[in-house]
Every structure is written in C-alpha cells, then in structure tokens.
Amino acid sequence: MRIAYVVGSTVSTIKDELLRGTKLLIVREATVTGEVVGEPFIAVDGVGAGSGELVLVAEGSAARQTRTTRDAPVDATIVGIIDSLEVDGTFTFRKG
C-alpha cells in the first residue's frame, strides 16, 4: 500500500460496466512526513474519501479485492482514510 493525498477528482461518463457508480479520485503519493512526491494517478474511491485527505491506496491485484472493485479493471483503490501517522515515536500527521 501507498500513502497518498487526494488532489482532485475526475468524471468519466463512458467507462467499463464494472466501474459504473464508482468515484474516481486523483491522488499523489506522499511521504510519511506529508511531502507530496511523484506523478498524479487515478484511484477508485472505496471509502468515501475527499479532496485534501491523506489516504491508503492498494495497488495491483490487491486493488481488485474490495466489494467495490472485485474483478473490475483497476490498478489502484483507496482503502482507508488516515487519521494519524506515527514514525519513530513522533506523530508526523494528525487529521485536523
């Protein structure tokens, strides 16, 4: 899994039948200190995440193991919204 920030959303009215009714969000990987890195990518929202939230993203075959994405053609699924991150005894993120 990767840590990522939700940076936007996308709308696709024509898509694979197994993706109908899903929310597609634009995310960017983040470090444990909250620094945004890498290129943006699309992830199916499986938990009701919103813009600006720090999330957990499952990728590859794991991304297709949720109720929302089972057998769907997806490479990334948001599977959790992060409340806090603690690294080496120090909190580097707390949801405000």
Biotite code that builds the C-alpha atoms (Angstrom):
import biotite.structure as struc

atoms = struc.array([
    struc.Atom([0.000, 0.000, 0.000], chain_id="A", res_id=1, res_name="MET", atom_name="CA", element="C"),
    struc.Atom([0.994, 3.596, -0.526], chain_id="A", res_id=2, res_name="ARG", atom_name="CA", element="C"),
    struc.Atom([0.227, 6.761, 1.397], chain_id="A", res_id=3, res_name="ILE", atom_name="CA", element="C"),
    struc.Atom([-1.257, 9.454, -0.854], chain_id="A", res_id=4, res_name="ALA", atom_name="CA", element="C"),
    struc.Atom([-3.085, 12.776, -0.817], chain_id="A", res_id=5, res_name="TYR", atom_name="CA", element="C"),
    struc.Atom([-6.330, 13.190, -2.724], chain_id="A", res_id=6, res_name="VAL", atom_name="CA", element="C"),
    struc.Atom([-5.639, 16.147, -5.010], chain_id="A", res_id=7, res_name="VAL", atom_name="CA", element="C"),
    struc.Atom([-8.716, 16.109, -7.230], chain_id="A", res_id=8, res_name="GLY", atom_name="CA", element="C"),
    struc.Atom([-11.404, 14.103, -8.954], chain_id="A", res_id=9, res_name="SER", atom_name="CA", element="C"),
    struc.Atom([-12.329, 13.056, -12.436], chain_id="A", res_id=10, res_name="THR", atom_name="CA", element="C"),
    struc.Atom([-15.607, 12.305, -14.177], chain_id="A", res_id=11, res_name="VAL", atom_name="CA", element="C"),
    struc.Atom([-15.963, 9.631, -16.828], chain_id="A", res_id=12, res_name="SER", atom_name="CA", element="C"),
    struc.Atom([-19.460, 9.117, -18.167], chain_id="A", res_id=13, res_name="THR", atom_name="CA", element="C"),
    struc.Atom([-18.398, 6.321, -20.503], chain_id="A", res_id=14, res_name="ILE", atom_name="CA", element="C"),
    struc.Atom([-16.435, 3.567, -18.770], chain_id="A", res_id=15, res_name="LYS", atom_name="CA", element="C"),
    struc.Atom([-16.293, -0.166, -18.241], chain_id="A", res_id=16, res_name="ASP", atom_name="CA", element="C"),
    struc.Atom([-19.549, -1.560, -16.880], chain_id="A", res_id=17, res_name="GLU", atom_name="CA", element="C"),
    struc.Atom([-17.818, -2.792, -13.708], chain_id="A", res_id=18, res_name="LEU", atom_name="CA", element="C"),
    struc.Atom([-16.768, 0.785, -12.909], chain_id="A", res_id=19, res_name="LEU", atom_name="CA", element="C"),
    struc.Atom([-20.245, 2.300, -13.136], chain_id="A", res_id=20, res_name="ARG", atom_name="CA", element="C"),
    struc.Atom([-21.186, 4.060, -9.932], chain_id="A", res_id=21, res_name="GLY", atom_name="CA", element="C"),
    struc.Atom([-17.594, 4.389, -8.716], chain_id="A", res_id=22, res_name="THR", atom_name="CA", element="C"),
    struc.Atom([-15.951, 7.666, -7.744], chain_id="A", res_id=23, res_name="LYS", atom_name="CA", element="C"),
    struc.Atom([-12.586, 8.240, -9.405], chain_id="A", res_id=24, res_name="LEU", atom_name="CA", element="C"),
    struc.Atom([-10.126, 10.411, -7.494], chain_id="A", res_id=25, res_name="LEU", atom_name="CA", element="C"),
    struc.Atom([-6.773, 11.867, -8.459], chain_id="A", res_id=26, res_name="ILE", atom_name="CA", element="C"),
    struc.Atom([-4.098, 11.080, -5.877], chain_id="A", res_id=27, res_name="VAL", atom_name="CA", element="C"),
    struc.Atom([-0.388, 11.769, -5.431], chain_id="A", res_id=28, res_name="ARG", atom_name="CA", element="C"),
    struc.Atom([1.928, 9.632, -3.339], chain_id="A", res_id=29, res_name="GLU", atom_name="CA", element="C"),
    struc.Atom([3.079, 11.212, -0.071], chain_id="A", res_id=30, res_name="ALA", atom_name="CA", element="C"),
    struc.Atom([5.968, 10.515, 2.283], chain_id="A", res_id=31, res_name="THR", atom_name="CA", element="C"),
    struc.Atom([5.396, 9.794, 5.976], chain_id="A", res_id=32, res_name="VAL", atom_name="CA", element="C"),
    struc.Atom([6.214, 13.453, 6.652], chain_id="A", res_id=33, res_name="THR", atom_name="CA", element="C"),
    struc.Atom([3.471, 14.644, 4.290], chain_id="A", res_id=34, res_name="GLY", atom_name="CA", element="C"),
    struc.Atom([5.635, 15.660, 1.344], chain_id="A", res_id=35, res_name="GLU", atom_name="CA", element="C"),
    struc.Atom([3.853, 15.051, -1.971], chain_id="A", res_id=36, res_name="VAL", atom_name="CA", element="C"),
    struc.Atom([6.004, 13.141, -4.459], chain_id="A", res_id=37, res_name="VAL", atom_name="CA", element="C"),
    struc.Atom([5.572, 11.547, -7.856], chain_id="A", res_id=38, res_name="GLY", atom_name="CA", element="C"),
    struc.Atom([3.060, 11.965, -10.619], chain_id="A", res_id=39, res_name="GLU", atom_name="CA", element="C"),
    struc.Atom([-0.703, 12.038, -10.020], chain_id="A", res_id=40, res_name="PRO", atom_name="CA", element="C"),
    struc.Atom([-2.669, 8.866, -10.716], chain_id="A", res_id=41, res_name="PHE", atom_name="CA", element="C"),
    struc.Atom([-6.304, 7.767, -10.619], chain_id="A", res_id=42, res_name="ILE", atom_name="CA", element="C"),
    struc.Atom([-7.679, 5.577, -7.829], chain_id="A", res_id=43, res_name="ALA", atom_name="CA", element="C"),
    struc.Atom([-11.177, 4.209, -7.306], chain_id="A", res_id=44, res_name="VAL", atom_name="CA", element="C"),
    struc.Atom([-12.591, 5.531, -4.035], chain_id="A", res_id=45, res_name="ASP", atom_name="CA", element="C"),
    struc.Atom([-13.707, 2.626, -1.880], chain_id="A", res_id=46, res_name="GLY", atom_name="CA", element="C"),
    struc.Atom([-14.213, 4.527, 1.386], chain_id="A", res_id=47, res_name="VAL", atom_name="CA", element="C"),
    struc.Atom([-15.750, 7.956, 0.728], chain_id="A", res_id=48, res_name="GLY", atom_name="CA", element="C"),
    struc.Atom([-12.532, 9.984, 0.668], chain_id="A", res_id=49, res_name="ALA", atom_name="CA", element="C"),
    struc.Atom([-12.457, 13.632, -0.338], chain_id="A", res_id=50, res_name="GLY", atom_name="CA", element="C"),
    struc.Atom([-10.094, 16.240, -1.655], chain_id="A", res_id=51, res_name="SER", atom_name="CA", element="C"),
    struc.Atom([-7.189, 17.063, 0.654], chain_id="A", res_id=52, res_name="GLY", atom_name="CA", element="C"),
    struc.Atom([-7.414, 13.839, 2.666], chain_id="A", res_id=53, res_name="GLU", atom_name="CA", element="C"),
    struc.Atom([-4.456, 11.567, 3.334], chain_id="A", res_id=54, res_name="LEU", atom_name="CA", element="C"),
    struc.Atom([-5.374, 8.034, 2.273], chain_id="A", res_id=55, res_name="VAL", atom_name="CA", element="C"),
    struc.Atom([-4.130, 4.465, 1.928], chain_id="A", res_id=56, res_name="LEU", atom_name="CA", element="C"),
    struc.Atom([-4.013, 3.173, -1.635], chain_id="A", res_id=57, res_name="VAL", atom_name="CA", element="C"),
    struc.Atom([-3.901, -0.526, -2.536], chain_id="A", res_id=58, res_name="ALA", atom_name="CA", element="C"),
    struc.Atom([-2.466, -1.318, -5.949], chain_id="A", res_id=59, res_name="GLU", atom_name="CA", element="C"),
    struc.Atom([-2.283, -4.180, -8.415], chain_id="A", res_id=60, res_name="GLY", atom_name="CA", element="C"),
    struc.Atom([-4.252, -7.328, -7.646], chain_id="A", res_id=61, res_name="SER", atom_name="CA", element="C"),
    struc.Atom([-4.939, -6.075, -4.089], chain_id="A", res_id=62, res_name="ALA", atom_name="CA", element="C"),
    struc.Atom([-6.833, -3.130, -5.602], chain_id="A", res_id=63, res_name="ALA", atom_name="CA", element="C"),
    struc.Atom([-9.353, -5.584, -7.021], chain_id="A", res_id=64, res_name="ARG", atom_name="CA", element="C"),
    struc.Atom([-10.162, -7.265, -3.699], chain_id="A", res_id=65, res_name="GLN", atom_name="CA", element="C"),
    struc.Atom([-12.747, -4.805, -2.331], chain_id="A", res_id=66, res_name="THR", atom_name="CA", element="C"),
    struc.Atom([-16.518, -5.092, -2.665], chain_id="A", res_id=67, res_name="ARG", atom_name="CA", element="C"),
    struc.Atom([-16.480, -2.059, -4.935], chain_id="A", res_id=68, res_name="THR", atom_name="CA", element="C"),
    struc.Atom([-13.719, -3.269, -7.259], chain_id="A", res_id=69, res_name="THR", atom_name="CA", element="C"),
    struc.Atom([-13.961, -7.057, -7.336], chain_id="A", res_id=70, res_name="ARG", atom_name="CA", element="C"),
    struc.Atom([-12.987, -8.229, -10.837], chain_id="A", res_id=71, res_name="ASP", atom_name="CA", element="C"),
    struc.Atom([-13.004, -4.621, -12.134], chain_id="A", res_id=72, res_name="ALA", atom_name="CA", element="C"),
    struc.Atom([-10.213, -3.303, -14.365], chain_id="A", res_id=73, res_name="PRO", atom_name="CA", element="C"),
    struc.Atom([-8.470, -1.176, -11.716], chain_id="A", res_id=74, res_name="VAL", atom_name="CA", element="C"),
    struc.Atom([-4.849, -0.741, -10.631], chain_id="A", res_id=75, res_name="ASP", atom_name="CA", element="C"),
    struc.Atom([-5.421, 1.478, -7.577], chain_id="A", res_id=76, res_name="ALA", atom_name="CA", element="C"),
    struc.Atom([-8.145, 1.650, -4.923], chain_id="A", res_id=77, res_name="THR", atom_name="CA", element="C"),
    struc.Atom([-8.417, 3.920, -1.896], chain_id="A", res_id=78, res_name="ILE", atom_name="CA", element="C"),
    struc.Atom([-8.957, 1.523, 1.009], chain_id="A", res_id=79, res_name="VAL", atom_name="CA", element="C"),
    struc.Atom([-8.562, 3.813, 4.023], chain_id="A", res_id=80, res_name="GLY", atom_name="CA", element="C"),
    struc.Atom([-8.536, 7.418, 5.245], chain_id="A", res_id=81, res_name="ILE", atom_name="CA", element="C"),
    struc.Atom([-5.594, 8.116, 7.547], chain_id="A", res_id=82, res_name="ILE", atom_name="CA", element="C"),
    struc.Atom([-6.299, 9.699, 10.938], chain_id="A", res_id=83, res_name="ASP", atom_name="CA", element="C"),
    struc.Atom([-2.676, 9.888, 12.086], chain_id="A", res_id=84, res_name="SER", atom_name="CA", element="C"),
    struc.Atom([0.850, 8.774, 11.243], chain_id="A", res_id=85, res_name="LEU", atom_name="CA", element="C"),
    struc.Atom([3.450, 7.991, 13.880], chain_id="A", res_id=86, res_name="GLU", atom_name="CA", element="C"),
    struc.Atom([7.053, 7.429, 12.809], chain_id="A", res_id=87, res_name="VAL", atom_name="CA", element="C"),
    struc.Atom([9.822, 6.611, 15.303], chain_id="A", res_id=88, res_name="ASP", atom_name="CA", element="C"),
    struc.Atom([7.635, 7.759, 18.191], chain_id="A", res_id=89, res_name="GLY", atom_name="CA", element="C"),
    struc.Atom([6.760, 11.108, 16.613], chain_id="A", res_id=90, res_name="THR", atom_name="CA", element="C"),
    struc.Atom([3.428, 11.983, 15.051], chain_id="A", res_id=91, res_name="PHE", atom_name="CA", element="C"),
    struc.Atom([4.091, 13.290, 11.552], chain_id="A", res_id=92, res_name="THR", atom_name="CA", element="C"),
    struc.Atom([0.408, 13.702, 10.655], chain_id="A", res_id=93, res_name="PHE", atom_name="CA", element="C"),
    struc.Atom([-2.851, 14.127, 12.548], chain_id="A", res_id=94, res_name="ARG", atom_name="CA", element="C"),
    struc.Atom([-6.158, 14.685, 10.819], chain_id="A", res_id=95, res_name="LYS", atom_name="CA", element="C"),
    struc.Atom([-7.479, 18.077, 11.849], chain_id="A", res_id=96, res_name="GLY", atom_name="CA", element="C"),
])
